[in-house]
Structure formats: C-alpha cells, structure tokens
Amino acid sequence: MNLRSLLPRPRIDTSLKALTGLALVCALAACGLGHDAKAPTAENLAGPLDDYLAERGDLCLAMFDWPIDLSEAEAGAGARHAVQFPVMEQLGLVHSSIVPVPKSAENPDGAVKRFELTEAGRAFYKPHPYAARGTEHAKDLCVAHLKREKIVDVKLEAADTRHSLAVVSYTYQIDPAPWMQDADAQRVFPMIARIMKGAGGALQLRQGFTLGDKGWVAHMGPA
C-alpha cells in the first residue's frame, strides 16, 4: 500500500497557499508599500529632528546685543552678568571699561562697567534669531551645539484635538566651545555644564513637533 495516498493532501495545498499569501504580504511590507510617512514614529521623526538641530541646535546665553552695561546696582546684587562677565573677561572673551552715565538710583556714582566682545568672543557671536514679547534679536552668544544620538521615546499630546502633536525624547552628543571646559566657566554657567555632562545618554532632551501638510515640523525651542 502506498502510504502517501493516505495523507491529507488538500490540507497541505491549502497551507501552502496560505504561506505563499503571507510571504507576499511580507514582501510588500518590505518594499515600503505599507509605510505611513506621517505616523509618529522614531523613524519618521529622526530626519525632522536632525534638520531642526542642524539649524537650531546651538546652546546660547541670551546675551543678544553688545556692548552690555553692568550697573552698580546689578553688581551689588550679584546679578548673573555680575557673576559671569568677570570669568568671561579672564578667559579673554570680553573686555571692560568704566563709562560715565547720568547719576541714578542704579548708578549713584554716575558710572557703569561696559563689557564688549573681544575678537575671541566674537567667534561665538552667531546668527540665532530670537523673538519674545515683541522684541527680536538676530544674534546670540552661543557656547555649544547639539546633535541627536538616539530617539528614546515618542509620545502624542492630546491637548489639541485639531492638530497632531508629538513630543520626542532623545539622547544627544554635544560640541562645546573650548573655553566651556574651564572649571570657572562651568561654575557660572551651571545649566550649560549640566547639559554637557548629560551627553551620551545620561540626560534626555525633549522636542515638540506638529504634523503639517509636508510632514513633521519642530516647534521653536524644546517641548
């Protein structure tokens, strides 16, 4: 007796057809025919994030317009410029001079200390458009540049039902100005120092995106 004649051949044929169909589906997916370019995935958001950081990935100090004057009142109160400018002067980024001004409550002696960028400092004074409360600035003093290392998470925000909003959490690499390696510079710019130390995965940054007609578009500034 031929034992093969007893095998359930129709079932085998059906199974083969099913497997063939599954293979066809997998092949189509591999060709990208099932890919949704607007889905909020790490793959779709990596390019827009890289583009945003290439253009807006500088870390800057909100020191927009130079020279900058330091009043007697600011110096006495330990304002941020009063703490930061002496270190920057030691590092050769700025130089100071005493400039007479009308006497006032802020300047009872009728003088301010004026700080100007040196040639070395001007190397870090870059185009970095910024607008807030009706005031626009074209440049800023920038001390580091960020690049994406890896996207860790993507979350959709449900606050605005009319638009698709996504928040990307990512690790990063950083290219700081050489003088930011100085211990005093890191002391007077602690936030920059913290971001420097968090590069390579120790710290994650976030960036918001909105889905537009041509794909995902980054919000200005972090999420």
C-alpha positions in Angstrom: 0.0 0.0 0.0 1.2 3.5 -0.9 1.1 5.4 2.5 1.4 8.7 0.7 -2.1 8.2 -0.7 -3.5 8.3 2.9 -2.0 11.8 3.7 -4.5 14.7 3.8 -3.1 16.3 0.6 -5.8 19.0 0.3 -4.8 20.4 3.7 -1.2 20.6 2.6 -2.1 22.5 -0.5 -4.2 25.0 1.5 -1.4 25.5 3.9 1.0 26.2 1.1 -1.4 28.7 -0.4 -1.7 30.5 3.0 2.1 30.6 3.4 2.5 31.9 -0.1 0.0 34.6 0.6 1.7 35.5 3.9 5.1 35.7 2.1 3.6 38.1 -0.5 2.2 40.4 2.3 5.7 40.4 4.0 7.3 41.2 0.7 5.0 44.1 0.0 5.7 45.5 3.5 9.4 45.2 3.0 9.0 47.3 -0.2 7.6 50.0 2.0 4.1 49.9 0.5 2.6 49.7 3.9 4.7 52.5 5.5 2.9 55.6 6.8 5.3 58.5 6.4 3.2 60.7 8.8 3.0 58.2 11.6 4.5 59.5 14.9 7.4 57.0 14.9 11.1 57.4 15.7 11.9 56.6 12.1 9.7 59.4 10.7 10.8 61.9 13.3 14.6 61.3 13.2 15.0 63.3 10.0 13.0 66.4 11.1 14.8 66.3 14.5 18.2 66.2 12.8 17.2 69.1 10.5 16.0 71.2 13.5 19.2 70.6 15.5 21.3 71.4 12.4 19.6 74.8 12.2 18.7 75.5 15.8 20.8 73.2 17.9 23.1 75.9 19.3 23.0 76.5 23.1 23.2 80.2 23.7 23.4 82.6 26.6 20.7 85.2 25.9 23.4 87.8 25.5 21.9 89.3 22.4 23.1 92.9 22.0 26.6 94.1 22.7 28.1 96.1 24.4 26.3 95.2 27.6 26.4 97.6 30.6 26.6 96.5 34.2 25.1 98.9 36.6 26.3 99.5 40.2 23.0 98.1 41.5 23.4 94.9 39.4 26.9 94.5 40.6 25.9 94.9 44.2 23.0 92.4 43.9 25.2 89.7 42.3 23.1 89.6 39.1 24.0 87.0 36.6 26.1 89.3 34.4 28.0 90.4 37.5 28.9 86.8 38.2 29.5 85.7 34.6 31.3 88.7 33.0 34.4 88.7 35.2 35.0 85.0 34.4 34.5 85.7 30.7 37.0 88.5 30.9 39.5 86.2 32.5 39.0 83.8 29.6 39.6 86.6 27.0 36.1 86.7 25.7 35.1 90.2 26.8 36.9 93.3 28.0 35.5 96.0 30.2 35.8 99.8 30.7 34.2 102.3 33.0 31.8 104.6 31.2 30.2 107.8 32.7 26.4 107.9 32.8 23.9 110.2 34.5 23.6 109.6 38.2 20.5 107.5 39.2 19.3 105.1 41.9 21.0 102.3 39.9 24.2 104.2 39.3 24.7 106.6 42.2 28.3 107.3 41.2 27.3 108.1 37.7 29.2 105.2 36.0 28.6 101.8 34.6 31.0 99.0 33.7 30.7 98.3 30.0 31.6 94.9 28.5 32.4 94.4 24.9 33.3 91.2 23.0 36.9 90.7 22.1 37.9 89.1 18.8 38.0 85.7 20.5 34.5 86.3 21.9 33.1 87.4 18.6 33.8 84.0 17.2 30.9 82.7 19.3 28.5 85.5 18.5 26.4 83.8 15.9 23.1 84.3 13.9 20.5 82.9 16.2 17.1 84.6 15.6 15.0 85.0 18.8 11.8 86.9 19.4 9.9 87.4 22.7 7.4 89.9 23.9 7.6 92.0 20.7 11.5 92.2 20.8 13.5 90.5 18.1 17.2 89.6 18.2 19.3 88.4 15.2 22.3 87.0 17.1 23.3 85.5 20.4 26.5 84.3 22.2 26.4 80.5 21.6 28.6 78.1 23.6 27.7 74.6 22.3 26.0 72.7 19.5 23.8 69.6 19.9 23.3 66.6 17.7 20.9 63.7 18.1 22.3 60.4 19.3 19.2 58.3 19.6 15.4 58.8 19.9 14.3 57.1 23.1 10.5 57.8 23.1 7.7 59.4 21.1 4.5 60.5 22.7 1.4 62.0 21.3 -0.1 65.0 23.0 -3.9 65.0 23.2 -4.3 68.7 24.3 -5.1 69.9 20.8 -7.5 67.7 19.0 -7.3 69.7 15.8 -3.5 69.0 15.3 -1.3 66.0 15.7 1.3 66.9 18.3 4.3 64.7 19.2 7.0 65.0 21.8 10.3 63.3 21.1 12.7 62.4 23.9 16.2 61.9 22.7 19.8 61.5 23.9 22.4 63.7 22.3 26.0 64.5 21.6 27.4 67.9 22.3 30.2 70.0 20.8 31.0 72.7 23.4 33.2 75.8 23.0 36.7 75.0 24.2 36.5 77.6 27.0 33.5 75.8 28.4 35.8 73.1 29.6 37.2 75.7 32.2 36.0 75.0 35.7 35.1 78.6 36.4 33.1 78.8 33.2 31.1 75.7 34.2 30.6 77.2 37.7 29.0 80.4 36.3 27.1 78.6 33.5 25.7 75.7 35.5 22.9 74.8 33.1 25.3 74.5 30.2 27.7 72.4 32.3 24.8 70.1 33.2 23.8 69.6 29.6 27.5 68.9 28.7 27.7 66.2 31.4 24.5 64.6 30.3 25.7 63.9 26.7 25.9 60.3 25.6 22.8 59.1 27.3 23.0 60.3 30.9 20.4 63.0 30.1 17.5 63.2 27.7 16.1 66.3 26.0 12.7 66.7 24.5 11.4 68.4 21.4 7.9 69.0 20.2 6.6 68.5 16.7 3.4 69.3 14.8 2.2 67.4 11.8 1.9 69.6 8.8 1.0 69.1 5.2 4.5 68.2 4.3 5.3 66.1 7.4 6.5 66.8 10.9 7.7 70.3 11.8 9.6 71.1 15.0 8.4 73.7 17.4 10.8 76.5 18.2 12.5 75.6 21.4 12.2 72.5 23.5 8.9 70.8 24.4 
